[in-house]
Amino acid sequence: MKRSVFVVAALALAVTVGCNKGTTAKNETNSATVGTAGRDGGLSSSDRDFVRDVAQMNAAELDLGRLASERASTPEVKQFAQMMVTDHTAAGDKVNAFVAQHPIDVPAQLDDDHKDLHDKLAGKQGLDFDKEFADKMVDEHQKMADKLESRIDKDTITTAKVEKNNAPDTEVKATAVMPEKSDDPNTQAVNQMAADLYPGVYAHLQAAKALRDGVKKRSTN
């Protein structure tokens, strides 16, 4: 009789432990799922890296635009710098709105390369500053355009038309482009953000090339 009682008690304990383990495992699984969604907003690591890179590039452009607004010696460079501040502030707002919807760890400070570039430019004056700034604006906008193009439909890039004028103070616009298609809605949202930013960046690139040519001519006269 005693043996039967012990067997029943042991079975009851085993069932209780098993249920507790199942409940714990289920809770852990749910917690992990919720935690992951909360950290990345459903974005893949490549999507998060892309948004982070674009945010840093845009912040660097804004920083250099502000610097040039203070140190530029020619009206053309000052005007270009003010365009940079206005447009990259607006672009930053778009990126920040996206980041708010898809939690991404975007550094608040410039990366080391852009800090070094800022310091290098800050050490120059007059036409030396203008020339170096114009050169770097071509380089930096080319990098950002290349980055964005990786998420844009290639056919719309090649057919995009640019209203271009030799005068650096002429407004330059690029036609809209289409994002690269993706079955993942989160990736598609990232691609759409890239497509939205691209026309302005490409327009800046063309204006920077014209500015570089203008400053170079001025420095040789």
Summary of the structure (lengths in Angstrom):
residues: 221
radius of gyration: 26.9
end to end distance: 112.5
largest distance: 112.5
contacts: 678
relative contact order: 0.13
helix: 77%
strand: 3%
